[in-house]
Amino acid sequence: MNDKINLKRRRVLQTMGLGAALVSTPSFPIILKKEAFKRKGRQATAAFAPDVEIELTASVARVPILQGRQTQVWRYEGKVLKGDPASVVTLPDNYLGPILRFRTGQRVRVWMKNRLPQNHIIHWHGMHVPFEADGHPSYEVGPGGTYVYEFEVRNRASTNWFHPHTHHATAAQAYAGLAGLVIVEDDEERALPLPRGEFDLPLILQDRTFTPDNQLLYDHRGPLSILGFLGERIVVNGKPDLALEVADRSYRFRILNGSNARIFKLAWSDGEPVTVIGTDGGLLERPVIRPYLMISPGERYEIWRDFRGARGREVVLESREFKGTMPPPYENALGSGGMRDRMRQLMGGGMGRMGGSRRGMGMMGSEGMGGMGGMGPMAILSRHLPQGSRMELVRFRVNKKSKENQPLPDRLRSIPRYRLEETVNPNQPRPIALGNQGRNFTLNGHLFEMTGASKIETFPVNTLHLLEIFHAHGEMKMNDGHSDEEGSGMTGMGNMNLAMMLAMAHPIHLHGAYFQIAERIAPHGDSEHGAEGYETVKDGFVDEGYQETVLVMPGERIRLIKPFPDYKGLFLYHCHNLEHENAGMMRNFKVV
Ligand SMILES: [Cu+2]
């Protein structure tokens, strides 16, 4: 390898302040050693009479993903023990868990059996459930353990999902395959003339990196430990290069971004605008039309698309180029058209060819854990699809003829608006300050504490509050007295402004009941990114519905109104960039 290029690589890394970070080992194997497999779980309670009872086993499996060798994954398998057999829909030959189908008002019991070689707990993302059923990491169970969830479905019709919330291991466990959809239905939604059955399809968007022998590679050392994992292939519904045969009629797509850190800017290749009919919390009052739709990790959107007139053609759901979600040094050095492309040319092309050996995740034990020996840090950086680059997600081949069609209803269902004057704090929003401590991102100035919740994180039950999420780099203390260790991660940063280094978008997720966005205050022109990046994403937000995850762009302020009904206890709020969450960008709010 040419010295000049080596020097260039080193400079890029130094520019990003990542010199010392590169020698640190991935956190994943460390967890295996540190965590004692101690908890036995939770048993069923006699007083709870379930309408539906499900067994959900988390275990190691092998599935076909790419041509050739099968891929070792971690996967949920579901089985109905009692109630409607259609409550569990298994996706064959897939790492994704089953689709669970519930109805509002049903009482659900889920037996989660942990057959993984690691602690585990499930979070019902989007579902409004009691503290003991929310998957708080303090409830995680060891290998062989069982955790029984019991809850009543209080959500309106909506598309939710379930995934791990294991302390320090959510990111690696979700990446290994542990995720599934929860579709809630209710009478009002079923009465609407929307596409159903084979015309109502989920699209679960993820990205992965594979070794040459088809194994999942999860390496987020170096830059990606700060930025979050970004893979080199897009996988939709568990399949790379997904192509679906569709009819020339209308479809409803329930889209989940199940990636660890990838953000998508959804658009149709034929120039049709995106018709959005639902958000995290189900249907909107009426469809909204956007030129493109931003969807960040954890979020769901429902879109409606009519393929009439496209018969014989192929229409692609793609992700368009955008900027402003990653720190400027990343976007400048590695953004498409930037230095990264020049480097790829210099290195002889193909992504993933640099840096020698590539090993699997080694999830079963010590095998492969020290791996990645031959892979240089720059190789890791160069082996992903850059955040914000253009990519194809799903190809739709419109080749079936349909006799009937369902037109788009212009009214969907009502959403009572939460009003500012009904909140207990209309003039003093509770803060969610996005900051940092050294190389780790924080919330309200602190890293995660298992049972910790400060005064501003405590909410009386059955109240409505105004909250404001904002970026606080530069305002928060940058160093909490662990100067040596934390400082070393920043060597090579030189005079680079820390705020700029860490200026990135965070998808912020609040457990509990859905919130509504009251106000979105765009970044000032003098923020770290300026207005340029924001311009490329701002027309893709949908703030009209119920949500529990919101992408907060650098310099942006978001005011939201959130109820805290029904349940007391500790509920998490965190960044849904899963590497950020695992590094401590998570806190509790305590409902009392
Ligand atoms: Cu984040």
Boltz pocket constraint, residues with backbone or C-beta under 6 A from the ligand:
constraints:
  - pocket:
      binder: B
      contacts: [[A, 441], [A, 505], [A, 506], [A, 507], [A, 575], [A, 576], [A, 577], [A, 580], [A, 581], [A, 585]]
      max_distance: 6.0
